[in-house]
């Protein structure tokens, strides 16, 4: 599906079904659409909010922005791998994800984490180290600073 296609450099917008049973999602680096090979650079607003069974998420290495409410209602999500190009995690991107146990940062380009990108419980789990932060130390430091976690 490639709704919202504007040009060869555009983002593919997808909204997953609310009744799906998907437990693992890997956002690819590239996708084929209408004869174009496109880089997947953005996870759109509400893109996977309906994936209530989702447990593991891996974000591709071309994604730079995680949109608002992208994984809002994914209450079973435990493992998140953030690709090396991610610069922005938008507000409420992971707001319903209270069970995250491990976040791995593959890159160091992270610049913006909106203050309510994660739920209060998720932030509390990060602060108390119930949620492990792994990978790039620069990204982890900035991530914690943006979420006001010491």
Helices and strands as residue ranges (DSSP letters): E 24-26, E 30-33, E 36-39, E 42-43, E 56-58, E 65-66, E 79-82, E 88-89, E 102-105, E 112-113, H 120-127, E 132-135, H 137-146
